[in-house]
Amino acid sequence: YNTVINAWSKSSEPDAATRAHAILKEMELEYQTLIKNNETPVVKPDVLSYTSAIDAYAKASNSTMALSLLHRLQSLHNTTNDRSYEPTLLTYTSVINAFARSQNPRAAESLLNTLLQSPNMPQPDTVVYNAVINSWGWSNEPDRIERAKALFATMARAEKDNKSNARVDLVTVNSLLNACAFANKEGTLGREERLG
């Protein structure tokens, strides 16, 4: 099941996300049926199953379904205390990517902040920060440059103070430059912003 869900998450077919989700639902149903009948489960959805389906929705720019699956996974983890349902950093990154592709950088940054403020959750790495900075850069939000710069500064400060595993890299710098260039192309940057 996981291999097929993952394959759909990597597919460019227009219905890939719904196909991945349908297989996840089939997997859940089979698992629940086996448990209900007191049979040993031969199949069980896990964090990989959900993350692959979330990633498929991210690629389809469907943040609503990606977030819904994250909530389902979190609920399973909280009610069962089963570590195989514990969302990973990759799970959260996939949801952030869904927000970015759905032109919702505020939700992407909100999820980043949730991770930063929760010691029991995975701590954001370079990829997560880059995804959020990039989501601001490609958005149509009027404050996108300020938000991208602020995240860049937060990331650089945390790196300097050794308070984060996230490191400013070439992708980080390019994401910030992209935000400025995109805004400048639209003529929304003032002279002082273009100069620094």
N, C-alpha and C positions, 0 to 999 in steps of 0.2 A: 504494500500500500504506500509506504513512505517514498519509495523510489518513483512510483507513478505520480504521486502528488508533487514531488520535487521536479519531475520532468515537466509537468504542466506549468509549474511556477517559472520555468525557464523558457516556455514556449511563447512564440509571438502570435499564436492564434487568438482571434478576438474573444473567444469564449473560454480561454485558458483558466481564468480565475474561477469561473463558475464550475468548470469541470474539476478543478483541484478541490474546490469546496464540496462538490457532490461526492467525491471519493472519500474525503474526510468524514462526511456525514454517514456514508456507508460503513466506514470503519468504526465509527462511534456506535452505530446501531448493532453491528455484529458483536462488538465487545459487550455492550449492555445486554444483549440477548444471551450470550454465553454466561455472563455473571448471573443473570436472572434465573437461568436454568441450572445453576450450580455446576456449570461445566468449566473446565480449565480454559481460560482464554488463550487462543493461539494468536490473536491479534489484539493490539491495544494502541490507541492513538497516544502520542506523546508530544513533547515540546517540538520535536522536529516536524511532526505532522502538521501542527498548527502554524509553526513558523513558515513552512513552505507555502501553506495556503495564504497566510498573511502576505508573504512576498509576492504571490501571484496577484493578490488584490492591489498591492502597492504598484506593481507594473501596469495594472489596469487603471491606475489613478482613482481607486475606490477606497478612500480613507474610512468611510463609514463602515464598510464590511471588515476592513483590516482591524479597526478599533474594536468592533464587535467580537471578532475572534480572539483578540488579545484579552478582552474582558472575560470571555468564556474560559480561556486558558487560566487566567488568574483565579477565577472562581473555582475551577477544578483543583488547582493547587491549594487554595485556601481551605476548601471543604474536605479534601482528602489528605492533605499534608504529604502528598506523593511528589517526590522530587522530580519524577519524570514529567510532571506538568509545570515545573518552575520555569517561567519565561527567562530567556537568556538575553544577553546584550544584543545578539543578532535578531531576536524577536522584536525588541524595542526599536532597533535600527530600521527594521522593515516597516514598522508602523510610522516612524519618522519619515521614511522615504515615501510612504503613502500620502502623508500630509503634504510633503514637498511637491509631489506630482499633482496633488489636488489644489495647489495654490493656497495652502493654508499654513503659512510659516508660523503663525501665532500658536497653533496647536502643536506644531513640531517643537517649538521652543518651550512650550508648557510641559511637554513630555520630557524634554531634556532637563528642565528644572526639577521635575518630579524625581528623576533618577539622581540628580545631584543632592537633593534634600532627604533622600531615603537611604539610610545606611544598610538596609536589608535588600536593596536592589543593586543590580550590577552598575558599576560606575562608568560613566561615559568615557569612551576612548576617542582617538583622533577621528575615526570614521564617523562617529555620531556627531561630534562638533561640526565636521566638514559638511555633513548632510544638512544640518540646521542652517549653517551659514549659507550654503548653496540654496536652500529653500528661500531664504530672504532675498538672495541675489536674483533669483528668477521670478520673484513675486511682483505684483503690481502695487504693493503697499507703498504709500507715500513715504513712510519712515524706514524703508528697507535698508538704506545705506547706514543709517544710524544704528539700526539693530544688528546688521552684519558686523559693523565696526565694534560695537559693544561686545558681541560674542567673541570676536577675534581677540579683543583686549582681555576679556575674562580668561580665555584659553591661554594666552601668552603669560598672564600674571600667575595663573595656577601652575603653569609649567616652570616658570622662574622660581616660584616658591616651593617647588617639589610637592605640590598638593594634588597633583593629578597625573594619571598615566597618559593623558592626551598631550600630544606634541604638535606644535605648529609645523606643518610640512608644506610642500609645494602645492598640494591640492588646496590647503587652507588659504594660502596666499592667492592662488588663482581664483578661488571662490569669492574672496573679498574684492579682488580686482574686477572680476566679472560683475559684481553688484554695482561697483562704481562706473564701469564702462557702459553697462546697460542703461543706467540712469543718465549718464552723460549723453548717450546716443539719443535719448528722448528729450534732451535739453533741460533736465530737471536739476542738474547740479549747478550751484552758483560758482562764481570764480574762486572763492575761498576754499570750497570743497575740492575743486579740481586741483588746486595748488597744495593741498595737504591739510 
